[in-house]
Amino acid sequence: MHVVRVRDLSPAETHAVLARARSSHFPTAEPLDPEVSLQVWNLVGGRLSFLSKLAKQKDILEAARLKVESEKRSEERRVGKERPR
């Protein structure tokens, strides 16, 4: 058995990945602002699986916020602390 170590991306790597992915998904859109990339990184970190899903969304920052809320609700349900909406 082989162990493959995968690390989270840095903020600079996150921007490069998001900018490249967004330019392929939205070729006519303006380039991604590095400040937006940093805000996304602050919300979800540099996990590539999250970033690849977020890059496909038109409003990437809102999608990141929704992802955080979704993960938070999921974790609260898992530990039995779900709050009523």
Protein Blocks (a to p, Z undefined) as FASTA:
>chain_A
ZZdddddddfklmmmmmmmmmmmmmmmbccddfklmmmmmmmnojafklmmmmmmpmblm
lmmmmmmmmmmmmmmmmnopaccZZ
